[in-house]
Amino acid sequence: MINKKININELKCAVVIVFAFTSIIFQNQLKAQLTNSSPYSRYGIGDVYNKGLAQGFALAGTSIAIQNDTTPVFFINPSNPASYSSIRLTTAELGLNYAQLQLKNQNTTSKTHSASFSYVNLAFPIRKWWWGASIGLLPFSSVGYKVSDQQNITNVGTVDFLYEGSGGFNQAYFGNAIKPFYGLPKMFLNSKKFKLLNAKQKADGTLKTKEELIADKYRIQSILKNKKRWQELSLGINASYLFGSIDNSGRTIFPGSYLGFNTRTATIKRVNDIYFDYGAQYAFTIDSLKGRDLKDNVKIMLGATFSAQTNLNAKIDSLSYSYFVSSSGYEVGKDTVVNAQGTKGNITLPLSFGFGMGFKKGERWLVATDFAIQNWSNYQAFNQTKELKNSMRTSLGIQYVPDSKALGLNNYFKRINYRLGVRYYQTALELKSTQLNEYALSVGFGFPVGRNYILQTFSMVNIGVEFGQRGTTANGLIQENFMKATLGFTINDRWFVKPKFD
C-alpha cells in the first residue's frame, strides 16, 4: 500500500498556493480599506511595516536575533533572513490584520477601522541543519489619509486645503540562509592534523609520553569546541520584488469667491523593482557557570540586519489644473497646468541597519531586544527631497511557555506561548518643530493545535494585540491612539517524504 502522507503534503501545498494567489487578489481589492488610515502616512512612502509575523508582532516587533530551536513549533522570521537556516520542518504561515484608529486634535475626535489579509509565507529546509529558504508575500508600506485645513489669508479670504491619499507598496520575496562553517568539526576529525594528535606515537615513530598524550587530548577538545562555535554562524539574504502604487491628490478651494479659480493636483507613483536585505545570526549555549552545571541551559542569540540605500525604478503620472464650480454645483475645468503620464524616475529607499540580542533559558523563557535605525534624511522621490529625519526603533519582547512537552487536555494551558512586548519608535517626521514619537504595548498568545510527534506535524494559532499612541495634540498636530490585532496560523510538517510500500 502506498503511504498517503505524500498526498496530504501535496494537498497542503496546493492550499498554500491558493492562499497566496487569494492574498494577492485581495491585496489589490482592499487598497481603499487599508490597514492604515493615518494622516501621517502622507509623507515619504507612507507607514513602513515591520516584517515580523504573528510571533514577532506580539513581541512588539522584536525579531532580529530570534531563531528556531531544534524542537517545533517552528516560525518564519523574514525580518532577519539568517534565521531560515534553523528551519527543521516545512513551515507555512498565513496572517490576518485588524486595526482601529482614533484621531484626535484640540477640537475633534474621529475613529476608523479596517481589516485585511496581511501575509502568506512558506519556509523549508534545503539541507538539514545548515541551509534553509523562504518565500512569501508581505505588505511593505501603506498610505491612507484624508486631511482638510482651513486658513484665512490676508487679501484673499478663507481658503480650504484638502489632501487625500491611498495605496502602498507590497513585497514578494525569496530568501536563503546558510551556515557557511557548518561541518568544520567533522572535517577536523577527518583531517591529518587530528590523526597526528590522536596517535599514540610521534611523526618520527617514537611513543608519546603520558604528559604529551594528555596535552594532545586537551588540544583536540579545544579545537573541536572552537570549530563547533564557528558552525553556529548563519548568513542570509532576501531578494524582494517591490510593486504597487501610491495615489496622492490635493485641492485648493476658495469657497468665498465665485470667480476664484480652485486648483487640483494629483500624482500616482508606481514602483516595480528589486530590493535586497541581508542578515546575520550567531548563537551559543551556556551549560555551566563557575564549574557548576546549570539546571536549564541558557542560549545566547545575536543578530544583525542591513539593507543598502537603493534607487528603485519608478514611474509617475502627474496632473494639475484649475477649475471653478458653476452655479449648479458642477466642477468646470479652466486651464491644465501639468499633464504628464509615465514619467520615469527613481524613489530612493535609504540605508537601514539593526542589531538584536536574545536570551533563552531552556524551553520556557525567551527575552529579546532590538535596536534599528533607518536614514530617512536621504529619502528622495523623482529628484525631490522630503523633509524627513532619521528614524530609530527599540523594542523588548518576552515569551514564556510553562511546559512545551506537557501531554493531555488537563495540561493544555502549560503548552500555550505567552508573549509580551513594548516598543519605542522615533519616527521620520518632524512637523511644526515637533518630533513625532510612537509608543506601543503588545500582548499575545500561541495556541498549539494538532501536535503529532510520530508524523512530525505541528500547528499553532497565534493571536497578538497592540495598543499604542503616535503624535501629539500640541502645536495643532494630531494624536493617534491605535489598536492593532493580528491572527496568524502556523503549520509545520515533514514534506517531500518518499513513498513507502507494504
C-alpha positions as CSV (number, residue, x, y, z in Angstrom):
1,M,0.0,0.0,0.0
2,I,1.3,3.5,-0.8
3,N,1.8,5.8,2.2
4,K,-0.9,8.5,1.9
5,K,1.2,11.1,3.7
6,I,2.7,12.3,0.5
7,N,-0.8,13.0,-0.9
8,I,-1.6,15.0,2.3
9,N,1.5,17.1,1.8
10,E,0.6,17.8,-1.8
11,L,-2.8,18.9,-0.7
12,K,-1.4,21.2,1.9
13,C,1.0,22.7,-0.7
14,A,-1.9,23.3,-3.0
15,V,-3.8,25.1,-0.2
16,V,-0.8,27.3,0.5
17,I,-0.6,28.3,-3.2
18,V,-4.3,29.0,-3.4
19,F,-3.9,31.2,-0.3
20,A,-1.0,33.0,-1.9
21,F,-3.0,33.9,-5.0
22,T,-6.0,34.8,-3.0
23,S,-3.9,37.1,-0.9
24,I,-2.6,38.9,-4.0
25,I,-6.1,39.4,-5.3
26,F,-7.4,40.7,-2.0
27,Q,-4.4,42.9,-1.5
28,N,-5.3,44.8,-4.7
29,Q,-9.0,44.9,-3.9
30,L,-8.5,46.2,-0.4
31,K,-6.4,49.2,-1.2
32,A,-9.2,51.6,-0.4
33,Q,-9.7,50.0,3.0
34,L,-6.0,49.6,4.0
35,T,-4.7,48.5,7.4
36,N,-3.8,52.2,7.9
37,S,-5.8,55.4,7.8
38,S,-3.2,57.8,9.3
39,P,-2.8,61.4,8.2
40,Y,1.0,60.9,8.9
41,S,1.2,58.3,6.1
42,R,1.1,61.3,3.7
43,Y,4.9,61.6,3.9
44,G,7.5,59.6,2.1
45,I,6.2,56.1,1.0
46,G,3.7,56.0,3.9
47,D,3.9,53.9,7.1
48,V,6.6,51.2,6.6
49,Y,5.7,47.8,8.1
50,N,7.8,45.7,10.3
51,K,8.4,42.3,8.6
52,G,7.9,40.2,11.7
53,L,5.0,37.8,11.5
54,A,2.5,36.9,14.3
55,Q,5.1,35.8,16.8
56,G,7.2,38.9,16.3
57,F,4.1,41.2,16.3
58,A,3.2,40.0,19.8
59,L,6.8,40.7,21.0
60,A,6.4,44.4,19.9
61,G,8.2,43.6,16.6
62,T,11.3,42.2,18.3
63,S,12.8,39.6,15.9
64,I,16.3,40.4,14.7
65,A,18.1,37.8,17.0
66,I,15.2,35.3,17.2
67,Q,15.8,31.9,15.6
68,N,14.2,28.5,15.7
69,D,15.4,25.8,18.0
70,T,15.6,22.1,17.3
71,T,12.1,21.5,18.7
72,P,8.9,22.5,17.0
73,V,6.8,24.6,16.6
74,F,9.0,26.5,14.1
75,F,8.2,30.0,13.0
76,I,9.2,32.1,9.9
77,N,11.2,35.3,10.6
78,P,11.6,37.3,7.4
79,S,12.9,40.3,9.5
80,N,16.2,38.5,9.5
81,P,16.8,36.2,6.6
82,A,19.7,34.5,8.5
83,S,17.0,32.7,10.6
84,Y,16.0,30.5,7.7
85,S,19.0,28.1,8.2
86,S,17.5,26.9,11.5
87,I,14.2,25.7,10.0
88,R,13.8,22.0,10.5
89,L,10.4,21.3,9.1
90,T,8.5,22.8,6.2
91,T,6.6,25.8,7.7
92,A,3.6,27.7,6.3
93,E,2.2,30.9,7.8
94,L,-0.8,33.0,7.0
95,G,-1.9,36.2,8.7
96,L,-4.9,38.5,9.0
97,N,-4.9,42.0,10.4
98,Y,-7.4,44.3,12.1
99,A,-6.8,47.9,13.1
100,Q,-8.8,50.6,14.9
101,L,-7.5,54.1,14.9
102,Q,-8.7,57.2,16.9
103,L,-7.6,60.6,15.5
104,K,-7.7,63.4,18.0
105,N,-6.8,67.1,17.8
106,Q,-7.6,70.0,20.2
107,N,-11.2,70.3,18.8
108,T,-12.4,67.0,17.4
109,T,-12.1,63.2,17.6
110,S,-12.8,60.6,15.0
111,K,-12.4,56.8,14.6
112,T,-11.7,54.5,11.7
113,H,-11.2,50.7,11.5
114,S,-10.2,48.2,8.8
115,A,-9.3,44.6,8.2
116,S,-7.3,42.8,5.6
117,F,-5.1,39.9,4.7
118,S,-1.6,40.5,6.0
119,Y,0.9,37.9,4.8
120,V,1.4,34.5,3.4
121,N,4.8,32.8,3.8
122,L,6.5,29.4,3.3
123,A,9.9,28.2,4.6
124,F,11.6,24.9,4.2
125,P,15.0,23.2,4.9
126,I,17.1,22.5,1.8
127,R,19.9,20.8,3.7
128,K,19.1,19.9,7.2
129,W,20.9,21.8,9.9
130,W,22.7,24.3,7.7
131,W,20.7,25.6,4.6
132,G,17.1,26.9,4.5
133,A,14.9,29.0,2.3
134,S,11.7,31.1,2.5
135,I,9.2,32.6,0.0
136,G,6.3,34.9,0.7
137,L,4.2,38.0,0.2
138,L,4.2,40.9,2.7
139,P,3.0,44.5,2.8
140,F,5.9,46.9,2.6
141,S,4.2,50.3,3.2
142,S,0.7,51.7,3.4
143,V,-0.8,55.1,2.6
144,G,-4.3,56.2,3.7
145,Y,-5.3,59.7,4.7
146,K,-7.9,62.4,4.1
147,V,-7.0,65.8,5.7
148,S,-8.6,69.2,5.5
149,D,-7.2,72.5,6.6
150,Q,-8.9,75.9,6.5
151,Q,-6.9,79.1,6.6
152,N,-7.7,82.9,6.5
153,I,-5.2,84.6,4.2
154,T,-4.8,88.3,4.0
155,N,-6.3,90.0,0.9
156,V,-7.6,86.5,-0.2
157,G,-10.0,85.4,2.5
158,T,-10.9,81.9,3.5
159,V,-9.1,79.1,1.7
160,D,-9.7,75.3,2.1
161,F,-6.8,72.9,1.6
162,L,-7.8,69.2,1.1
163,Y,-5.3,66.4,0.9
164,E,-6.1,62.7,0.2
165,G,-4.0,59.6,-0.5
166,S,-4.2,55.8,-0.7
167,G,-2.2,52.8,-1.8
168,G,1.1,51.4,-0.8
169,F,3.9,49.0,-1.8
170,N,3.9,45.2,-1.5
171,Q,6.9,42.9,-1.2
172,A,7.2,39.4,-2.8
173,Y,10.5,37.9,-1.6
174,F,12.6,34.8,-1.9
175,G,15.2,34.3,0.8
176,N,18.1,31.9,1.5
177,A,20.3,31.3,4.6
178,I,23.3,29.1,5.1
179,K,25.7,28.3,7.9
180,P,29.0,28.6,5.9
181,F,31.1,26.9,8.6
182,Y,28.8,24.1,9.4
183,G,30.7,20.7,9.3
184,L,34.0,22.1,10.5
185,P,34.2,19.7,13.4
186,K,33.6,16.7,11.1
187,M,36.2,18.0,8.7
188,F,38.7,18.3,11.5
189,L,38.0,14.7,12.7
190,N,38.8,13.5,9.2
191,S,41.9,15.7,8.9
192,K,45.6,14.7,9.0
193,K,46.2,17.0,12.0
194,F,43.6,15.2,14.1
195,K,45.1,11.8,13.2
196,L,48.6,13.1,14.3
197,L,47.2,14.5,17.6
198,N,45.2,11.4,18.3
199,A,48.0,8.9,17.6
200,K,50.0,7.3,20.4
201,Q,53.3,7.9,18.7
202,K,55.0,10.9,17.2
203,A,55.6,11.5,13.5
204,D,59.1,10.0,13.8
205,G,57.7,6.8,15.2
206,T,58.7,7.3,18.9
207,L,56.0,6.8,21.5
208,K,54.5,9.9,23.2
209,T,54.8,10.5,26.9
210,K,51.8,10.4,29.2
211,E,52.1,14.2,29.5
212,E,52.1,14.6,25.7
213,L,49.1,12.4,25.3
214,I,47.1,14.5,27.9
215,A,48.2,17.7,26.2
216,D,47.1,16.4,22.8
217,K,43.7,15.3,24.2
218,Y,43.1,18.8,25.6
219,R,44.2,20.4,22.4
220,I,41.7,18.2,20.4
221,Q,38.9,19.2,22.7
222,S,39.8,22.9,22.4
223,I,40.0,22.8,18.6
224,L,36.6,20.9,18.4
225,K,35.0,23.4,20.8
226,N,36.1,26.4,18.7
227,K,35.0,24.8,15.4
228,K,31.6,23.9,16.9
229,R,31.2,27.6,17.8
230,W,32.0,28.8,14.3
231,Q,29.5,26.5,12.8
232,E,26.6,28.4,14.5
233,L,27.2,31.5,12.4
234,S,24.3,32.0,9.9
235,L,24.2,34.4,6.9
236,G,21.1,35.2,4.9
237,I,19.6,37.3,2.1
238,N,16.2,38.3,1.0
239,A,15.7,39.2,-2.7
240,S,12.4,41.1,-2.9
241,Y,10.3,42.4,-5.8
242,L,8.6,45.6,-4.7
243,F,5.5,46.6,-6.5
244,G,2.4,48.8,-6.0
245,S,1.3,52.4,-6.4
246,I,0.6,55.5,-4.2
247,D,-2.1,58.0,-5.1
248,N,-1.8,61.5,-3.7
249,S,-4.1,64.4,-4.5
250,G,-4.6,67.9,-3.2
251,R,-7.1,70.7,-3.7
252,T,-7.0,74.4,-3.0
253,I,-10.6,75.8,-2.8
254,F,-11.8,79.4,-2.5
255,P,-15.3,79.0,-1.0
256,G,-16.0,82.7,-0.5
257,S,-15.3,83.7,-4.1
258,Y,-17.5,82.7,-7.0
259,L,-14.9,83.8,-9.6
260,G,-11.9,82.4,-7.7
261,F,-10.2,79.6,-9.5
262,N,-9.7,76.4,-7.5
263,T,-6.7,74.1,-8.2
264,R,-6.3,70.4,-8.1
265,T,-3.1,68.3,-8.3
266,A,-2.8,64.6,-8.5
267,T,0.1,62.1,-8.7
268,I,0.3,58.4,-9.0
269,K,3.7,56.8,-8.2
270,R,4.3,53.2,-9.3
271,V,7.2,51.0,-8.3
272,N,8.4,47.8,-9.9
273,D,12.0,46.9,-8.9
274,I,14.3,44.5,-6.9
275,Y,15.3,45.2,-3.3
276,F,17.8,43.3,-1.2
277,D,18.2,43.0,2.6
278,Y,20.8,41.0,4.5
279,G,21.1,39.3,7.9
280,A,23.5,37.5,10.2
281,Q,22.8,35.5,13.4
282,Y,25.0,33.7,15.9
283,A,24.1,31.6,18.9
284,F,25.9,29.8,21.6
285,T,24.8,27.8,24.7
286,I,26.0,28.1,28.3
287,D,25.5,24.9,30.2
288,S,27.7,25.6,33.2
289,L,28.7,28.6,35.3
290,K,31.8,28.7,37.6
291,G,32.2,24.9,37.2
292,R,28.6,24.1,38.1
293,D,26.1,22.6,35.7
294,L,23.0,24.8,35.1
295,K,19.6,23.3,35.6
296,D,18.4,24.8,32.3
297,N,20.9,25.7,29.5
298,V,21.0,29.3,28.6
299,K,21.1,30.1,24.9
300,I,22.6,33.5,23.8
301,M,21.4,34.8,20.4
302,L,22.9,37.7,18.5
303,G,21.6,39.1,15.2
304,A,22.2,42.0,12.8
305,T,20.3,43.2,9.7
306,F,21.3,45.5,6.9
307,S,19.9,47.0,3.7
308,A,21.8,49.4,1.5
309,Q,20.5,52.6,0.1
310,T,18.6,51.6,-3.1
311,N,17.3,53.6,-6.1
312,L,14.0,51.9,-7.1
313,N,12.8,52.3,-10.7
314,A,9.5,54.1,-10.7
315,K,7.0,56.0,-12.9
316,I,4.8,58.9,-12.0
317,D,1.6,60.2,-13.6
318,S,1.1,63.9,-12.8
319,L,-2.0,66.1,-13.4
320,S,-2.6,69.7,-12.3
321,Y,-5.4,72.0,-13.4
322,S,-7.5,74.9,-12.3
323,Y,-11.3,74.9,-12.2
324,F,-14.3,76.7,-10.8
325,V,-17.7,75.5,-9.5
326,S,-20.7,76.5,-11.5
327,S,-23.9,77.9,-10.0
328,S,-25.4,74.4,-10.4
329,G,-22.5,72.9,-8.3
330,Y,-20.6,71.2,-11.2
331,E,-16.8,71.4,-11.5
332,V,-15.8,73.2,-14.6
333,G,-12.1,72.9,-15.8
334,K,-10.3,76.0,-17.0
335,D,-6.6,75.5,-17.5
336,T,-4.4,72.4,-17.4
337,V,-1.1,73.3,-15.9
338,V,0.6,69.8,-15.9
339,N,-0.4,66.6,-17.7
340,A,2.4,64.1,-17.8
341,Q,1.9,60.3,-17.9
342,G,4.5,57.6,-17.3
343,T,7.5,59.9,-16.4
344,K,10.4,57.6,-15.4
345,G,12.4,58.3,-12.3
346,N,13.7,56.9,-9.0
347,I,12.5,56.5,-5.4
348,T,15.4,56.3,-3.1
349,L,15.0,53.9,-0.1
350,P,17.6,54.8,2.5
351,L,20.1,52.6,4.2
352,S,18.9,50.8,7.3
353,F,20.6,48.6,9.9
354,G,19.6,46.9,13.1
355,F,21.0,44.8,16.0
356,G,19.3,42.3,18.3
357,M,20.1,40.2,21.3
358,G,18.2,37.4,22.9
359,F,18.4,35.0,25.9
360,K,16.6,31.7,26.0
361,K,16.5,29.7,29.3
362,G,15.7,26.1,28.5
363,E,12.4,25.8,26.6
364,R,10.5,28.2,28.9
365,W,11.8,31.7,28.8
366,L,12.7,33.9,25.9
367,V,13.8,37.5,26.3
368,A,14.9,39.6,23.3
369,T,15.6,43.2,22.4
370,D,16.1,45.1,19.1
371,F,17.6,48.4,18.1
372,A,17.2,49.7,14.5
373,I,18.0,52.9,12.5
374,Q,17.0,54.0,9.0
375,N,18.4,57.1,7.3
376,W,15.2,58.7,6.0
377,S,17.0,62.1,5.7
378,N,18.4,60.6,2.4
379,Y,15.0,59.8,1.0
380,Q,14.2,61.2,-2.5
381,A,11.3,60.8,-4.9
382,F,11.8,61.8,-8.5
383,N,14.7,64.1,-7.6
384,Q,12.7,65.9,-4.9
385,T,13.9,65.7,-1.3
386,K,11.5,65.4,1.5
387,E,11.9,66.9,5.0
388,L,12.3,63.6,6.8
389,K,14.5,62.7,9.7
390,N,16.4,59.5,10.5
391,S,14.1,57.1,12.4
392,M,15.0,54.9,15.4
393,R,13.2,51.9,16.8
394,T,13.9,50.0,20.0
395,S,11.8,47.1,21.5
396,L,11.8,44.4,24.1
397,G,9.9,41.1,23.9
398,I,9.3,38.3,26.4
399,Q,7.9,34.8,25.8
400,Y,7.0,32.2,28.4
401,V,6.0,28.6,27.9
402,P,5.3,26.7,31.1
403,D,5.9,23.2,29.6
404,S,6.0,22.8,25.8
405,K,6.0,19.0,26.1
406,A,3.1,18.6,28.6
407,L,0.6,16.0,27.4
408,G,-3.2,15.8,27.9
409,L,-6.0,18.3,27.8
410,N,-5.6,19.0,31.5
411,N,-2.1,20.4,30.8
412,Y,-3.1,22.3,27.7
413,F,-2.5,25.7,29.3
414,K,1.1,24.7,30.1
415,R,1.8,24.4,26.3
416,I,0.5,27.9,25.4
417,N,3.1,30.5,24.4
418,Y,2.5,33.7,26.5
419,R,4.0,36.8,24.9
420,L,4.5,40.4,25.9
421,G,6.4,43.3,24.3
422,V,7.0,47.1,24.5
423,R,8.5,49.4,21.9
424,Y,9.5,53.0,21.3
425,Y,9.7,54.4,17.8
426,Q,11.2,57.8,16.9
427,T,9.5,58.4,13.5
428,A,11.0,60.1,10.5
429,L,8.5,63.0,10.9
430,E,9.2,66.4,12.4
431,L,6.3,68.7,11.9
432,K,5.9,72.2,13.3
433,S,9.2,71.8,15.1
434,T,7.8,68.7,16.9
435,Q,9.4,65.3,16.6
436,L,6.7,62.6,16.3
437,N,7.2,59.6,18.6
438,E,5.3,56.3,18.9
439,Y,4.8,54.1,21.9
440,A,3.2,50.7,22.0
441,L,2.5,47.8,24.3
442,S,1.7,44.3,22.8
443,V,0.4,41.1,24.2
444,G,-0.2,37.7,22.5
445,F,-0.7,34.0,22.8
446,G,0.3,31.0,20.8
447,F,-2.2,28.1,21.0
448,P,-0.7,24.8,19.8
449,V,-3.1,22.5,17.9
450,G,-2.8,19.2,16.2
451,R,0.5,18.0,17.5
452,N,1.7,14.6,16.2
453,Y,5.3,13.6,17.1
454,I,5.1,10.4,15.1
455,L,4.1,12.1,11.8
456,Q,6.1,15.3,12.7
457,T,3.2,17.6,12.2
458,F,2.8,20.7,14.5
459,S,0.5,23.7,14.2
460,M,-0.2,26.8,16.2
461,V,-2.8,29.7,16.2
462,N,-1.1,33.0,17.1
463,I,-3.0,36.0,18.4
464,G,-1.4,39.3,19.0
465,V,-2.9,42.7,20.1
466,E,-1.0,46.0,20.2
467,F,-2.1,49.3,21.9
468,G,-0.2,52.4,21.1
469,Q,0.0,56.1,20.6
470,R,1.7,58.3,18.0
471,G,1.9,62.1,17.8
472,T,0.5,64.8,20.0
473,T,-2.2,67.4,20.0
474,A,0.3,70.2,20.7
475,N,1.1,72.8,18.0
476,G,-2.0,72.0,16.1
477,L,-1.0,68.4,15.4
478,I,-3.0,65.2,15.5
479,Q,-2.6,62.4,18.1
480,E,-3.3,58.9,17.1
481,N,-4.4,56.2,19.5
482,F,-4.5,52.8,17.9
483,M,-5.3,49.2,18.5
484,K,-3.9,46.6,16.1
485,A,-4.6,42.9,16.1
486,T,-3.1,40.0,14.1
487,L,-4.4,36.5,13.8
488,G,-1.8,34.1,12.4
489,F,-1.7,30.4,11.5
490,T,1.5,28.4,11.6
491,I,1.7,24.9,10.2
492,N,4.8,22.6,10.5
493,D,5.1,19.3,8.6
494,R,7.5,16.9,7.0
495,W,7.2,17.4,3.3
496,F,8.8,15.7,0.4
497,V,8.7,12.3,2.1
498,K,9.5,9.3,-0.1
499,P,6.5,7.0,-0.7
500,K,6.6,3.6,1.1
501,F,5.2,0.3,0.0
502,D,3.9,-2.5,2.2
